[in-house]
Amino acid sequence: AQHYNVPGWGAGYFSVSDKGHLVVHPHGQPGPTIDIMDVVEDIRERNLGFPCVVRFQDVLRARVKAINEAFGKGLVEQGYGGKYFGVYPVKVNQMREVVEEILDAGAPYHYGLEAGSKGELLIVLGHNTDPEALTVCNGYKDEEFLRLALLGRKLGRKVIVVIEKLSELPHLLRLGDEMGVEPLIGLRSKLTTRGTGKWEGSSGDFAKFGLTVPELIHAVRILKEQKKEHCARLLHFHVGSQLTDIRVVKDAINEGARVYAKLRKMGLPIEYFDVGGGLGVDYVGSHGGNGNGNNAAPGVTIASTVNYTLEEYVGDVVYNLQRVCQNEQVPEPHIVSESGRAVTAHHSCVVMNVFGHIEIGSQEQITAASVADPNESKVVREMREIVTGLTPRNKAEAYHDAVAKKEEALQMFKLGLLGLEERAMVESLFWKLCRDLVALNRGKKRLPRDTRDLGDKIADQYMANFSLFQSAPDHWAFDQLFPIVPLHRMDEPPTRDCTIVDITCDSDGKIDRFIEGEGVDETLSLHALEPGQPYYLGLMLTGAYQDVMGDMHNLFGRVNEIHVFVDDEDPEDFYIEEVIPGDRIEQVLSRMQYGPGDLARRVKNALDQKVKDGAIRPKEGVQLADFFEQVMRGYTYLAGV
Ligand code: PLP
């Protein structure tokens, strides 16, 4: 179990049971536990099919509570003058059940929502009904978007329109006059502090959103000219998602706090200081280590790990803001944060079944090739001699000779001088040499250069029933790491080095960077597949962005989904509150403008013709047409494998 670093990334919500199963502690530890294999059993009994997203709604609630209470505690500890009002950015996961659960868990803290588009604002206006909670509107806005926000003001809600570009400001003021309601205005500042990695472009002068300092000054002028400075209530900035280095957080707060102080002194009664998102998730569980057991060098950060805790983040936000406010002698504003990833990542995972593996140079092939044939050609014999002559001292030489011999055999084959079976012998002997080399290299520090990553090259490919593009698009797009663990058998030592391939017809549909121990590796240690026995993997921490950004590559559609709750009567038990079936094939076909009825008719007509021609018996024709329609009504992923 130590291979999978569950305590590292599990953040107290996951651990390995004595049975070697992955278990969830939805309220943290100690507390009730759910054995994920019991959930798998339930999915099987319901004939739902894999892959399946499993949401632990209690984990979502626990995250909302943890963030709000961390801020609550941080404010008290530092004797801070303002309050905390968090908002959840719905773009991170817009599912109704997710948003409802977050609002319900956040109600005691007046936790609000953030919207970045008209669609999201419709959701937020429908659901965020607490007049004390904030609604923050980010993103570029057209007239409809602005009118929707003002509609929210008419309902008595605290809807704040964040000005992302200057032209939105006069537009909003005009519409406010027209609709007879005063807007609440936020100003987004482009800070020079930059995040690192993938999202560093979210800040700096050339960022897509926000106002530069001259534009902020211009905004103040517009507000004053129109006698609307009292509407300016919030200062916003966002330096990027998944901030991996706490120093960036400190810098951003310091810079943002100075901007706040100066705007206050210019007469804007700003009462909310919105630090945006960015609170990171330690997907690797190495606490900022770079995967080689070292701490990440200054400025070099690994996007999948972070070097701070929630408490440290909160402490730094509160402390740095307070320090600047005291120094500048301005009131301490209420603190707003827009954490999405840190709220949602832990609560959901994708459960998938492994249905086979591709082994390069399988044991059977190697065994067959190991028996010498007295009549075999010279090239086969010479390859055999290279393999049998391998010693710890001639590793590099043997490998180079074998590569050359394999190439020679290929050339001979192309010229018709070598048969298919003999070519197979040469290749199998080559793979044997590779396996022997990997065994000789194991545990050694100084390895011949060309043989260093042989182990990764000859790793097994485990075929898992999922689409990377649907379920973990960020891994495909920019190597974001997600923990992958077997959901069972963790009490047995894993014996196979593997990579994972998905079922799309795309060679990019693979995972070959994994969390191993506290580091990162090109292969993952998994258990040998046992004939007839299912093997289940969990793709963990997928609750942020992945659930809603996935695409339909190869027409693999949305995944089945279940929502699991702890049973309050029996803390060792759980119940499934909701089952949301994934896309059926006919649904994804319709989205591509195919009429499922039309396709069925076309195939039925073709079958009828064959029946007429006497090529197919009528009964078989009917059965085949029924079968076609049955597939169309089925799940888009592999069934019965
Ligand atoms: N707020 C804004 C303006 C954002 O652009 C984002 C995402 O990038 C977030 C909040 C959420 O950030 P995170 O998921 O890192 O908390």
Residues whose N, C-alpha, C, O or C-beta is under 5 A from the ligand:
A	BS01	PLP	P89 N138 H238 G240 S241 Q242 G276 G277 G278 L279 E338 S339 G340 R341 A342
